[in-house]
Amino acid sequence: MEKILSTSEGSVNTNLIRGINTKSIIVLVPGLGGSLEYFNSIIPYLKDKYTVVALDLLGQGKSTKAKNDHYTIDAEAWNMLESIARLKITDKLVIFGYGVGGLVAVNMAELRGFTISKLVLLNTPANDKYADMDAHSSVASIPLLGKLAKSPVKSALYFDKDFDRSSLDNPKIVDEAANLVDHKTAKYLQKMPMDYLEEKALNKRLRAVKIPTLAMFGEGDQILTENGIKDAKASIGRVPDLQIEDIKGAGHLAMMEKPQEIAQKIITFDETTTKKKEEESENDAD
């Protein structure tokens, strides 16, 4: 059920799907120019395991713009946490963010790590060099995310080159989400990840939060690009308690292209890391 919730910086659109297991919570955070509708394909594969909460970042989707044009990764993360609190959800959370949404997820852990049990990142940049992903991809000639809506060819770059978008329930989902981001807001949003990673790279942030993390990369990601993926893997590859998974035949929006596979990887990661922690606790008790 979608609901608009008031926060300190604006109003956040949320979608709450109560699962069979109401104690296991997964929070879904979209990337730049996206919306919570990006998760419609994967939710059916998650709801038997989790209560699912999907959110729109401020400035996009059905969320309002941020007050005083205050767009930072920190502000977006805090508003996600505020919204979750207003839903009266207090259990340990698995946070899944794709693209720049992965940075928001990490910052949520930096702000309130005690409420978060696992992090799952999909096609998330690790350093400021690749934080402006449009500058490295084939959409470089288009300066603003909102412009993507005017070019179906450009929006196709969000998928693997061999993916048939007509198989989606809504083949125009990328174009429609981009249309909801205006010219001015897009500029602010694009600056957020560069500022965040320039201040501190992702590997240092993950080492500090010390939360089990799964980082997935679509091998056909034309937005982060092959070089961006190599940079991310090299950067975060030695972070303790971090696993890297490659997704064959998928692009930037892998959770739309291969929703069942992505969901299963999330569930397997969650279950195996939880079991490992329980075993370690038992050994410590002995």
N, C-alpha and C positions, 0 to 999 in steps of 0.2 A: 504494500500500500504506500503510495507516494504521499509525502507530507512536507510542507515548507516550514522550517523551524527558524525562529529568530535567534541570531547570535550577536556577539559584541561588534562584529564588523559588517553585518548584513543579514540576509536570510538564505539558508541552505536548503536546497531540495534534497530530500532523502527518500529512499525506497526500502521499506522494511518487509522482509519475507520471513515469517517465523517458521522455522523448520521443526522436524520431529525432535531433534536434540537442541533444546533451547539454551543449554549451557555452553555449547560450542558456537562461538560467534566469529564470522568472517566479515571484514569491512572492505569494500571495493572502492578504490579511488581512481578516477580517470585521469588521463594526461591532458596536455594542452589542446584546446579546441574540441575536446570530447564531451561526453555526457554520460550519465549513469545508464542510458539506454545501450551503451556499448557492451554492457554486461548481460543483456537479456539472453544471449545464446548460452552463456556458461552457468547462469543461475540454476536452471533445472538440474544440472549435474552436481550442484553444491548443496541444494536445499535439504536433501535427505541426511546430510552430515552436519550442516550448520544452520543456524539462524543467520540470514544474509542481510547486510546493510550496505546499500549502494548510495553514493553521494555525488552531487554535482559541485565542482569547485566554484567559489565565488567568481562572478564574471562570465560564467558560461553555463550551458544547460538551462535549467529552469531556476537556478539560483539567481539572486540579485547581484548587482555590481557591488564591489566592496566600498564601504564608506570612505570618502576622501581619496578614492583611487588608491587605496592601500593594498598593493599586491606584492606579497613576498611569500616565499615558501613557508616561513614561520607563521605568517598570518593565516594562510590557507590551512596549515596543519592544525593550528589552534581552533579554527572554526570547525574543522572536521571533528575534533575532540569535543567541542562544545555541543555539537549536534548529537553525537553519540550519547553524551551525558543527558541531554534532554529527552532522549528515548528511554532513559532509565536503564541503560545497559552498563553493567559494572563488572561483568565477568572478563576473564582474560581474553584478549582479542588476537585473531590472526589478521594482519593487515596486508592486503594485496593491492599494489599500485603498478600501473603500467606506464612506461615512458616517464615523463616528468612527475606523474602521479606516484612513481616509486620514490622520488625524492621527498614528496609530501609524506609518504608512509614512514620513511626513515626519520624525518623531523618529528613526526608524531611520537616515535619511540624516544627521540631525544628529549622531548618535552615531558612525556609521561610514560616512561618505559615500564614502570611497575604494572601498568594495565595491559601490556602487550606481550604475548607469548612467542609469536613468530612473525617474521617479515617475509613477504613474497614479492619479488620485483620482476617485471617483465620488460625487457628492452629499455632499461634505464641507463642513462649516461653516468659515467663515473668521475669525469673531470670536466672543467669548464670549457676545454677545447671543443668538446662535442655536446655541450649543454644546449647550444643553439643548433638543434638538429637539422632545422631547415637549411642552414647555411652549408651543410655538408651533403645534403641529399639532392635528389633531382628536382626538388621544389625550390631550389635556391633562387630562382628567378622571380619567385613570388614572395614579396616582403612580409605579407601578413597572412596569418592562418585563415582569417575570414575570407580571403580571396580564393581559397581552395574551392569554395562552394560554386564558383563560377566555372570550374574546369573539372569535369568528371575524369579526364585523363590524369590530372594531378592527384585527385583523391584516390585513384587506383593505386598510387604509389604506397599507400598505407597498408597494402596487402602484398603477399608474395606475387611475383609476376605471373605465375601460373594459376592463381586462385580465381575461380569463377564467382564474381560478386552477385550474379543472378541467383545463386543458391541461398543468399541471405534473405531473411524475412523482409528486410528493408534495404535494398541495394544502394539507396541514397543516404544511408545513415551518416556517413562522414560529411557529405555535403550539407545536410540539414543541421548537424551539430556546429559546423563551421559558420553557418549563417547566423547563429545565435550569438556569436562573438563579434562585437563591433570593432571598428578600426582602432580606436584609442585603447580599448581594453586589451586587444591582441598585443599591442606593443608592450604594455605593462607585463602581461603574462609571459611573453617571450624573454623578458629580462630576468624574471625570477630565478630560473635554474642557473643561469650564468653567474649571478651574484652569489647564490648559495654555494656553488661548487668552487668559485674563486676564493671564497672565504675559507673553505676546508673541503678537501676532496672526499669522495664517497668512502674510500677504504678507511680513512681515519675516523670518519663518523661511525661506520659500522663496528670498528674495533672498540670505540668508546661505549656504544650502547650494549654490546655483548648479548645480542639476541639471536637465536638461530635464524638463519636467513637462507632462502632459496632464490637464486638469481637465474632467470630463464631468458634465453635469447633466441629469437626466430632467425634461422639461418638466411631467410630471404628478406630481412628487414631493410627496406630501401630508404627509411627515414634516419635511423641511427647509423646505418650503412655498415659495410663490412669492417671498415677501419674503426668506426666507433665501437663496434662489438669487440674487436681485438683489443682496443684500448681498455675497455671496461673489464674484460676477462683478466688482462695482465695486471690491472690495478687492484681488483678485489679478490683475485684468485687465492691469495694467501691469508685472507681474513679468517680467523678461527670460527668454527661453527657455521661456515658458509658453504653451500653446495651450488654448483653451476650445472644447469641442464640446457642442452641445445634442442630446439624444436625444428625438426626437418619439415620443409615444405610450408613454412609459415612466415609471415612478415611482421610488421610492427603491431598489428592488431591480431596477434595469434589467438587470443581468447575468443575471437569471432570465427576464425578460420578452423581452429581445432579445439573447440570448447571442451569436449569430453576428455581429450588428452591432457589439456592444461589443468582441468579440474582434478583429474586423477593424480597428476604430479603434485598438486597442492595437498590433497588428502594424504597421499603416501608420505610426503615430507612431514606433515603435521603428526601423523601417527607414529612414524619411526623416531622422530626426535623426542616426542613425548615419552615413548617407551624407553628410549635411551636415558632420559633424565630420571625416570622412575627407577631404573636399574642402578643408576649411579647413586641415587638417594638410599636405596636398599643396601648397597655396598658400604656406604658411609656409616649407615646405622650399625652394620655388623662390626 
